[in-house]
Amino acid sequence: MAPYKPPADGRLGKLRLDFNENTVGASPAVVAALQRALTAESLTVYPEYSEARPKLARYFGVSPEEMLLSNGTDEAIQVLVNTYVDDGDEVVVLHPSYAMYRFYSEVAGATVREISYRAGTLEFPLAEVLAAKARAILISNPNNPTGTGIGRETIQQILEAHPETVVLIDEAYFEFSGVTVLDWIRRYSNLFVSRTFSKVYGMAAMRMGCLFSNAENAAWMRKAQSPYSVNALAVVAAAAAVDDADYIAHYASEAIAARADLQAGLATLGIRAFPSAANFVLFEAGARAIEVRDKLRDAGVLVRDRSYEIAGCVRVTAGTRAQAARFLEELRKLW
C-alpha cells in the first residue's frame, strides 16, 4: 500500500481553498453547545448517544435503527468494508476519487478495480460501472476531485444492475448538489449512504459522520464498529449543528454562488473549468499547475494541486463570493 499523506500543517490563518472545508466557521450554536458541554466531569465519561441518535435520525428522515454515527466518513467507509468485504473480494472505485475508498479496501485485502472518469470531459463512466462485477462499488456523488455529479436515475440503474453488490453513495457534498438517494434505503437492500459534518456544517476538526442503510444492514455493521468511536463533543456539536437550519442553508447558497463566480472568472481568464456539483471547481492550469499552487500560497491563498491524478489540474474550494473574488484577483496577478 502507498501511505496516505494528510494535509500539510500551517494552514490556519490563510484562505483555505484547498480541502473543501467550510471557510467561515461552524454555526455559533455549535460553539455555544461545546462551551456548555466542556467540563472536567464530562471529559471523564464515555460517550453516550441515546439523546443525539434519535435527534439526528429525525433530521435525516430515517429511524435510529437505520443509522450509525461514525468518526467522520472515513470510519463509515471502514465499517462498511469490514462488514461486507473479505480478503480477495473485488471492490470497484472510480478514478480519481476519494483516496479512503482504496485505502480501506486494500487494508481489508480486497482487489481494487479502478474505473476512470471519461478522459477529457470527466463524465461518469456509467456503462463500465454497469458492466463491472464486484462485491462493493464505492461512489462519491458529487465526486471529489472532479466535481462530477450523477442523478437519481443513474444511481437506480447501478443498484438494479448489481442487486447482490454493496453500493455506497457517499453524499459528502449533498448540500451543494441537492441530489440524494437517502430515501431509498428501504427500497434497495444493497444501498448504503454516508454523510459528513466536515463540509457545510464546518466541523472537520470534530470528525463526525453518519452511515445509513436498512435496519438489518445497520445491525450487521454495528457488530463491526467500536462502541465508542464517536467522541462525546462531536455528538454535542452535531446535535447543535442540525438545529441551525438557517446557517446551513445560507452557507450552502453562498458556496453555490461562489462556485458560479469561480467558473465565470476562470472562463474570463481563458482557463478551462470542469462542471461541478460540489463546493469546489477543478480547472486546468497545464504545465503551470505547481507554480499556480505555490504562488497563490505565497499570497496567502491555498489551493490543491491535483495534477498527480489529472494532468495539469488544480482544485479550488468555493467558499464565499468574497473569497472567490480574492482568489480570482490573486490568480489574475500571476496568470
MOGI-V743389 format. One record per residue. N is the residue number from 1. RES is the residue in three letters. SS is DSSP state (hx for helix, st for strand, lp for the rest). PSI is psi in degrees with one decimal (NA if undefined). NEAR is the number of other ideal C-beta (glycine too) atoms within 10 Angstrom. Layout:
# MOGI-V743389
n	res	ss	psi	near
N	RES	SS	PSI	NEAR
N	RES	SS	PSI	NEAR
This chain:
# MOGI-V743389
n	res	ss	psi	near
1	MET	lp	143.3	7
2	ALA	lp	130.6	8
3	PRO	lp	146.7	6
4	TYR	lp	131.2	10
5	LYS	lp	112.2	7
6	PRO	lp	170.8	7
7	PRO	lp	150.3	12
8	ALA	lp	155.0	9
9	ASP	lp	173.9	6
10	GLY	lp	27.6	9
11	ARG	lp	-23.7	14
12	LEU	lp	142.2	6
13	GLY	lp	-7.8	7
14	LYS	lp	166.0	14
15	LEU	st	103.7	20
16	ARG	st	89.6	20
17	LEU	lp	31.7	26
18	ASP	lp	-22.3	23
19	PHE	lp	22.6	18
20	ASN	lp	24.5	25
21	GLU	lp	164.9	21
22	ASN	lp	132.5	21
23	THR	lp	3.3	21
24	VAL	lp	-12.1	15
25	GLY	lp	157.4	13
26	ALA	lp	164.6	23
27	SER	lp	141.2	24
28	PRO	hx	-28.4	11
29	ALA	hx	-32.6	16
30	VAL	hx	-46.3	25
31	VAL	hx	-42.8	14
32	ALA	hx	-41.5	11
33	ALA	hx	-39.2	20
34	LEU	hx	-39.2	17
35	GLN	hx	-38.2	9
36	ARG	hx	-36.0	11
37	ALA	hx	-22.3	16
38	LEU	lp	97.9	12
39	THR	lp	164.1	10
40	ALA	lp	-40.2	6
41	GLU	lp	-42.3	6
42	SER	hx	-29.3	12
43	LEU	hx	-12.9	11
44	THR	hx	-8.2	7
45	VAL	lp	135.2	9
46	TYR	lp	150.2	8
47	PRO	lp	143.8	16
48	GLU	lp	136.0	11
49	TYR	lp	3.9	15
50	SER	lp	-27.7	7
51	GLU	lp	-42.4	11
52	ALA	hx	-37.8	22
53	ARG	hx	-51.1	18
54	PRO	hx	-36.2	13
55	LYS	hx	-45.4	15
56	LEU	hx	-36.0	23
57	ALA	hx	-43.0	18
58	ARG	hx	-41.9	12
59	TYR	hx	-42.6	15
60	PHE	hx	-4.9	18
61	GLY	lp	31.9	11
62	VAL	lp	173.7	22
63	SER	lp	156.4	16
64	PRO	hx	-28.1	18
65	GLU	hx	-12.0	13
66	GLU	hx	14.0	22
67	MET	st	140.4	23
68	LEU	st	135.2	26
69	LEU	st	140.6	23
70	SER	st	157.5	26
71	ASN	lp	79.8	20
72	GLY	hx	173.7	23
73	THR	hx	-26.3	26
74	ASP	hx	-47.6	19
75	GLU	hx	-33.4	24
76	ALA	hx	-45.2	28
77	ILE	hx	-44.3	24
78	GLN	hx	-46.1	23
79	VAL	hx	-43.1	25
80	LEU	hx	-47.7	25
81	VAL	hx	-43.7	27
82	ASN	hx	-30.5	17
83	THR	hx	-40.5	18
84	TYR	hx	-15.2	21
85	VAL	lp	126.0	22
86	ASP	lp	166.5	11
87	ASP	lp	126.7	8
88	GLY	lp	-12.5	10
89	ASP	lp	155.8	17
90	GLU	st	134.2	17
91	VAL	st	131.5	26
92	VAL	st	127.6	24
93	VAL	st	154.7	23
94	LEU	st	156.4	23
95	HIS	st	130.5	17
96	PRO	lp	153.6	20
97	SER	lp	-170.5	23
98	TYR	lp	127.1	20
99	ALA	hx	-25.4	14
100	MET	hx	-19.5	21
101	TYR	hx	-49.0	25
102	ARG	hx	-42.2	20
103	PHE	hx	-55.1	19
104	TYR	hx	-28.4	22
105	SER	hx	-42.3	25
106	GLU	hx	-38.5	15
107	VAL	hx	-36.2	13
108	ALA	lp	-5.3	19
109	GLY	lp	12.8	11
110	ALA	lp	158.1	21
111	THR	st	120.4	14
112	VAL	st	124.9	17
113	ARG	st	121.8	16
114	GLU	st	133.1	13
115	ILE	st	121.8	20
116	SER	st	144.3	14
117	TYR	lp	153.2	19
118	ARG	lp	127.7	13
119	ALA	lp	133.9	9
120	GLY	lp	-39.4	7
121	THR	lp	-22.7	11
122	LEU	lp	29.2	21
123	GLU	lp	156.8	14
124	PHE	lp	131.5	22
125	PRO	lp	70.7	18
126	LEU	hx	-46.4	15
127	ALA	hx	-42.7	9
128	GLU	hx	-38.2	14
129	VAL	hx	-40.4	21
130	LEU	hx	-33.1	13
131	ALA	hx	-13.2	10
132	ALA	lp	147.9	17
133	LYS	lp	118.4	10
134	ALA	lp	163.0	23
135	ARG	lp	-34.5	20
136	ALA	st	146.3	24
137	ILE	st	123.0	25
138	LEU	st	116.5	28
139	ILE	st	131.1	23
140	SER	st	126.0	25
141	ASN	lp	108.8	28
142	PRO	lp	161.4	23
143	ASN	lp	142.5	26
144	ASN	lp	122.3	24
145	PRO	lp	4.2	23
146	THR	lp	-27.0	30
147	GLY	lp	-2.4	25
148	THR	lp	129.6	25
149	GLY	lp	149.2	20
150	ILE	lp	153.4	21
151	GLY	lp	173.4	13
152	ARG	hx	-34.9	14
153	GLU	hx	-39.5	7
154	THR	hx	-43.5	17
155	ILE	hx	-39.2	21
156	GLN	hx	-42.5	15
157	GLN	hx	-42.2	14
158	ILE	hx	-45.2	22
159	LEU	hx	-41.9	20
160	GLU	hx	-25.2	11
161	ALA	hx	-21.5	15
162	HIS	lp	63.4	20
163	PRO	lp	-20.7	10
164	GLU	lp	7.1	9
165	THR	lp	135.9	19
166	VAL	st	122.8	22
167	VAL	st	112.7	23
168	LEU	st	126.1	27
169	ILE	st	107.4	25
170	ASP	st	110.4	27
171	GLU	lp	44.0	23
172	ALA	lp	-30.1	25
173	TYR	lp	24.6	27
174	PHE	hx	-43.0	24
175	GLU	hx	-18.0	21
176	PHE	hx	-11.8	25
177	SER	hx	-33.1	20
178	GLY	lp	4.3	10
179	VAL	lp	123.1	18
180	THR	lp	152.6	18
181	VAL	lp	21.4	21
182	LEU	hx	-32.0	19
183	ASP	hx	-2.5	12
184	TRP	hx	2.6	16
185	ILE	lp	-24.6	21
186	ARG	lp	-23.0	13
187	ARG	lp	-38.3	11
188	TYR	lp	115.2	18
189	SER	lp	-14.1	13
190	ASN	lp	8.6	20
191	LEU	st	133.3	23
192	PHE	st	138.1	27
193	VAL	st	136.7	27
194	SER	st	150.0	28
195	ARG	st	159.7	26
196	THR	st	154.2	23
197	PHE	lp	10.8	26
198	SER	lp	-14.8	22
199	LYS	lp	-97.1	27
200	VAL	lp	-30.2	22
201	TYR	lp	-14.6	25
202	GLY	lp	34.4	23
203	MET	lp	37.5	26
204	ALA	hx	-34.0	18
205	ALA	hx	-20.0	11
206	MET	hx	-21.3	24
207	ARG	lp	71.7	19
208	MET	lp	131.5	28
209	GLY	st	-179.6	26
210	CYS	st	147.2	25
211	LEU	st	131.2	26
212	PHE	st	143.0	25
213	SER	lp	-175.6	27
214	ASN	lp	165.2	20
215	ALA	hx	-36.7	14
216	GLU	hx	-46.0	11
217	ASN	hx	-42.7	22
218	ALA	hx	-38.0	21
219	ALA	hx	-39.8	13
220	TRP	hx	-43.3	12
221	MET	hx	-31.3	20
222	ARG	hx	-27.6	13
223	LYS	hx	-24.5	9
224	ALA	lp	7.9	14
225	GLN	lp	140.2	21
226	SER	lp	140.1	9
227	PRO	lp	-18.9	9
228	TYR	lp	38.4	12
229	SER	lp	-24.5	17
230	VAL	lp	124.1	25
231	ASN	lp	158.8	16
232	ALA	hx	-37.6	18
233	LEU	hx	-34.2	17
234	ALA	hx	-38.5	24
235	VAL	hx	-43.6	22
236	VAL	hx	-45.0	22
237	ALA	hx	-42.5	26
238	ALA	hx	-42.8	24
239	ALA	hx	-37.0	19
240	ALA	hx	-36.6	23
241	ALA	hx	-41.2	25
242	VAL	lp	-13.0	19
243	ASP	lp	-22.7	15
244	ASP	lp	70.8	16
245	ALA	hx	-34.4	11
246	ASP	hx	-40.5	9
247	TYR	hx	-47.0	20
248	ILE	hx	-48.0	17
249	ALA	hx	-40.1	12
250	HIS	hx	-46.5	13
251	TYR	hx	-40.9	25
252	ALA	hx	-44.6	19
253	SER	hx	-36.0	12
254	GLU	hx	-42.0	20
255	ALA	hx	-37.1	28
256	ILE	hx	-40.6	18
257	ALA	hx	-40.5	14
258	ALA	hx	-36.1	26
259	ARG	hx	-44.4	25
260	ALA	hx	-40.4	14
261	ASP	hx	-41.4	20
262	LEU	hx	-45.7	27
263	GLN	hx	-41.2	20
264	ALA	hx	-43.6	12
265	GLY	hx	-39.7	19
266	LEU	hx	-39.8	21
267	ALA	hx	-39.1	12
268	THR	hx	-32.9	10
269	LEU	lp	-0.8	12
270	GLY	lp	23.0	7
271	ILE	lp	129.4	17
272	ARG	lp	127.3	13
273	ALA	st	138.4	20
274	PHE	lp	148.6	21
275	PRO	lp	141.8	15
276	SER	lp	137.1	27
277	ALA	lp	10.5	21
278	ALA	lp	-166.2	30
279	ASN	lp	41.6	29
280	PHE	st	165.7	28
281	VAL	st	131.6	26
282	LEU	st	129.9	25
283	PHE	st	160.5	24
284	GLU	st	116.4	17
285	ALA	lp	-2.0	22
286	GLY	hx	-139.9	14
287	ALA	hx	-10.7	9
288	ARG	hx	9.8	15
289	ALA	hx	-50.1	21
290	ILE	hx	-40.7	14
291	GLU	hx	-44.3	13
292	VAL	hx	-47.6	23
293	ARG	hx	-47.7	21
294	ASP	hx	-40.1	13
295	LYS	hx	-35.1	16
296	LEU	hx	-38.9	23
297	ARG	hx	-40.6	17
298	ASP	hx	-27.8	10
299	ALA	lp	3.8	17
300	GLY	lp	12.6	11
301	VAL	st	121.3	21
302	LEU	st	128.5	21
303	VAL	lp	169.3	26
304	ARG	st	120.9	18
305	ASP	st	127.4	18
306	ARG	lp	19.2	21
307	SER	lp	-16.5	18
308	TYR	lp	-15.3	10
309	GLU	lp	-38.6	15
310	ILE	lp	110.6	21
311	ALA	lp	126.5	11
312	GLY	lp	11.2	17
313	CYS	st	145.3	24
314	VAL	st	143.2	26
315	ARG	st	135.0	26
316	VAL	st	133.3	28
317	THR	st	140.8	28
318	ALA	lp	104.9	28
319	GLY	lp	-100.6	26
320	THR	lp	167.6	16
321	ARG	hx	-35.8	16
322	ALA	hx	-38.8	13
323	GLN	hx	-38.0	23
324	ALA	hx	-41.1	27
325	ALA	hx	-40.0	14
326	ARG	hx	-43.5	17
327	PHE	hx	-48.2	27
328	LEU	hx	-37.4	19
329	GLU	hx	-45.3	12
330	GLU	hx	-35.7	19
331	LEU	hx	-39.8	24
332	ARG	hx	-36.1	11
333	LYS	hx	-32.6	10
334	LEU	hx	-11.8	13
335	TRP	lp	NA	14
